[in-house]
Each structure stands twice: as C-alpha cells, then as structure tokens.
Amino acid sequence: MTSVLGRYSRILLCFARNGLVRELSFRVNFLVTVVSEILWLGMMLVFVQVIFRFTRQIDGWSNHEYLFLLGTHFLISSIFEAFFFDNLQRISAQIRTGDLDFVLLKPANTQFLLSLERISYTAIANIPLGVILCVYSFSKLDVPLTFQHVSMFLILVCSGVMTLYSLMFMFSATSVWLIRQTSASHFWFYLTSCSKYPAEIYKPMVRGVLWFALTFVFPVLIVANLPANVMVRVFEPYLVAYALFIAVGLLLFSSFVFNWAMRKYRSASS
C-alpha cells in the first residue's frame, strides 16, 4: 500500500511540475485569468450588495451569511477547477481523436491519469479569494467559532468538490456513446450557477420539485449550502451525513459508469 501511494504521489508531483512549467510559459495569460476571476467575484459582490439594499434577508439568509455562502461556493469551485475541470473537459476530445488509447496503455489507473493530468495554477491562485471572503463575512457575524464546526466545514468542502467531480466525470464518460461531447463547460456553468444561491429560494419553484431534484436527484445545492449552513446558520448532523454519503456514493458510481463506458469503448485502431 505504501509503495502504491508513493508511486501515485510521484506521478501527481510530476503533473504538478508540468503544470507549473506550462503556466510559466504563458505568464500574461495567467495574470489575465486571475484578474478576470477577481473581477467576476467583484461583480457578484456588487450584485449582492444591490439586492441587500432593498431587503434585510433572502429566505432567512442575511447579507453576511450569503457572502459566506458565496465565498464557500468560490472556494469549492476554485479547488475543483484547479485539479479536475480542464482534465474532465478534455476527455471528449481524447475519445474522439483516439488519444485515450495512449492513456489506457500506461501502467497506472486510467481514471487517475484522466482526472489529474493537468493542474491549473490560475484556479489555485483563486482559492485564497474564497477563503478571504469567508473569513471577512464570518467576522461580521455574531457566531461562535468552534473546532467542531470548522472540522465539519472542511470535510463538507472536500465532499462538495468530490460531488462536483463525480457528476462531471460521469457526464464526460458519456462521450463514449455521444462521441462529440463539447458542452462540458456549459454544463459546469449551469451546475455552479445553481449552487451559489441559497437552497431555500428553489423551494417555491414548480411546487418544490426543482428544489427536490437539485437536492436529492442531482445534488448540486448541497455542495456549497451545507458547508455554509454548518458554519453560520444551522448545524444539522443528518444533512452532513447525507452529504458525505452522496459524495462517496457518487464517486463509486462514477467509477462504475466509467468502467462500463470503457468496456464499450472502441479504440482508434479498431
């Protein structure tokens, strides 16, 4: 077990080194991307402040509680984009061009190689922005800071990243059947757009069907809402257990779907 972990750690370190070299080759692009993300976050903050000029709460969420939710969403999204998004987006092209054949021939786990080959340092640079927004908004709330809540928050952030990864990995695996699957970025945009708002606003829509679907069928609302709730609102242990169960269950199911897809895959030489 130790030797296997050491081997995959060395592979990941190699990926990280290659990613750094790639980013340093295009320094201007790195700076422009980081500035763009800062501007996007700034526009979201302006949008939130405009809303809260006319109301004190949105379905029970105060101004700084919602800012904490937005910071949590930005943190989780940045981690996901840093390690997984670009890689999962490339799977469709690898299947279509036959480059997946070369990945399958390598003496390492295929899912690991496909998921972590490229690490985005521009997204890593955005992670502190989410942390800063969370710290700032939490400091404005009269909420006690406890080790239990911080621990649960960090665990739920990890489970949120795992949930997003599993959902998009399954989506990317469908390229085996759909061949030209180029809408991964649009899928990601709509996915994260839903998760950055309070879950409560979806309950009145379509008589609660939309809220139920986005919480239990396609569970994107729990990604950022549950960690934020644990820290600044209500700590509900059964929902924490549900989030962890969903994250682990989706990860296992995504591996099953991928392995099933690989059995149907026809290489470029077929």
N, C-alpha and C positions, 0 to 999 in steps of 0.2 A: 504493500500500500504506500509506504513512504517513497519508494523508488518511482512509483507511478505519479504521485503528487509532485515529486521533484522534476520528473520529465515534463509534465504539463506546465509546471511553473516556468521552466526554462523556455518552453515554446511561447508562453504568454509574454515573457520578458523579451523574447525576440520580436514578437509582434509589436510590443510597446516601443522598442528601439526603432523598428522600421517606420512606425507611425510618426515618431519624433523627427526622423530624417525627412519624411515626406512633408511634414508641416513646416520645417525649417527651410525647405526648398521653395516654399511659396509664402514668405513672411507677410506680404501685403494682404494676401487672401485671408490669412489667419487673423490679422488685425481688423480687416473689414467685417469678417464674420462675427467676431466678438463684439464690435461696435454695433452691428445690426441687432444682435441679441439684446444688448443693453438698451437700445432704442425701443425694441419691441416691448421689453419689460417696462420701460418708462411710459410708453403709451398705454399699457394696461393699467399702470398706477394712476395715470391721469383719468382714464375711463372710470376706475373705481371711485376716485375722489369726486368726479362729477355726479355719479349715482348717489353717493352718500351726502351730497349737498342737499338733496331733496328727501332723504329718508334716514332714519337712525338705524334701521335694521332691515335685513333681507331674509325673511323666513327664519328669524331668530339669530342670524349672524350679524354681529356689529362690524363696524368699519375695520378695526384692527384684527378681529377674528378672521374676517375674509382676507385681509392682507396676509395673515399667517397661512391660510389655505392656498393662496396664490403662490407664496414662497415655497410651500411644500410641493405644489404642482411643478414649479420651475425646477426645484431640486431633483425631483424624481425624473422629470423629462430630460434634464441635462445628463444625469447618470446613464439613462437608457440610450440617449443619442451618442454619448461618449464611447460606449462599448459595443452596442448592438445594432443601432439603426442602419448605418451605412452597410454593414455586413448583410443584414436581412434584406435590404433593398436590392442588393446585388445578386441574390440567389436566382431570381427570374432570368437575368441575363446569363448567368453561368449555366443554367439548364438549357437555355435557348441556343447558346453558342457551343455547348459541349465542354466548356471549361470545368464543369462539375466532374468530368471523368478524371481529371488530374487530381482533384481533391480526394476522390474515392480511392485512388491508388496510394495515397500517402498513409504510412503506418501510424495513424493516430485517429482518434474519434472524429468522424465526419462532422457531427453536429458542433463539436467544439471548434473545429477549424473554420467552419462556415460562419459561426457566431462571433468569433473574436479576432479574425484575421487582421482587421483594420481598426485601430483605436484613434478616435478623433480628439485631438488635444484642444481644438476650439470649443468643443462641448464641455470638456473638463474645466476649461477656463471659466465657463458659465456657472459651475456648481457653487462657487463662493457667493454669487449674486443671490441664489436661492437661500443660502444659509444666512446671509446678511439680512435679507427681508424677513426671514423667520425670527431672527434674534431681535430685530428692531420692533416688529409688531408684538412679539411676546412681552417685551419690556414695557409696552404701553398698556398691557392688560394686568388686572389685579388677580393673577392666577399663581398659585404656589408652584414652585419648580421642585419636582421630586425625582429621585433616581428611577422609580418605577415607571413614571410617565415618559421620561427621556428614553429609557430602555425600550419600552413598547413603541415609542415613536420611531426609533432607529430600526427596530425589527419590521415595523409596518412599511417603512420606506423601502427596505430591501424586498419585502413581499410585493410592494407595488411595482417595483422595477421588474421583478420576476413575472408578475401578471402581464405587464405590457409585453415583455419579451415573448412569453408563451403564446399570447394571442397573435402577435405579428409573425412569429416563427411558423405557426400553423397556416396563417394566411399565405406566407411566402412558399410554403411547401406545396400549395395548390398549383403552383406553376408547372408541376409535373404533368398535370392534366390540361391546364389552361394555356400552357406554353408561353404566350406573351402576356405576362402579368406585370404591367408597368404602373399600376395605380397604388403601389405601396405607400408612396409619400402622401397621396391624398387620403388614404386610409388612416395613416398616422395623424394627419392634421385633424380630421373629424373625430378621431378617437380621443386625442388630447383636448380638443375643444370642449367636449362634454365633461371631462374630468376636472376642469379648472373652475367649475361653478358649484355652489352648494347643492348637494343631492336633493334637498327639500324642494327646490324650485321645479323639479320634474314631476313631483307627486300629483299636482292638479292636471297635468297634461294627459290627454287621452284616458281620463279616469284612472290614472295611476299605472297604466300599462307600460308607458315609457320608462317610468322610474323602476318598475319591477324588472323590465328587460335589461336595463343598464346596470342593475344591481345584482341580479341573480342569473340571468341568461348570458349576457355579455358584460361581465362585471367591471366596467371602467370607472364607475362612480366611486367605488371603494378605494381606488388607487391613491388618491390624494385626500379624500374626505375623511377616511378613518384615521390616518396619522394626525391630521389637523384636529379632529374631534378629541382624540386622546390627550393632546397637549393643552388645548384652550377651551374645550367645551365639556362634553360628557364622555366619561370612560366606561364603555360597555364591553365587558370581557367576552360575551358571546359573539359580538361582532369582530373582535380581534381574532378569536379562534376561527371564525368563518373566513376572514381574510387570509389567514395562514393556510387553512385547508384549501381554499380556492387556488392560492399561489402554487402550492405543492401539487395539487391535483392537475392544474393546467400544465405545469411543467412536465409531469409524467405523461399526460395525454398528448402534449405537443411532440414528445419523443416518439410516442406510438404512431401518431399521424405521419411524422417524418419517415420513420422506418417503413411504414406501409407504402408511402409515396415512393421510397427508394426501390421497393420491390416492383413497382410499376414503371420505374424509370428506364428509358431506352437510351443507351449512350450514343454519342455522336457517331461511333463506329458501327452501330447496329444497322 
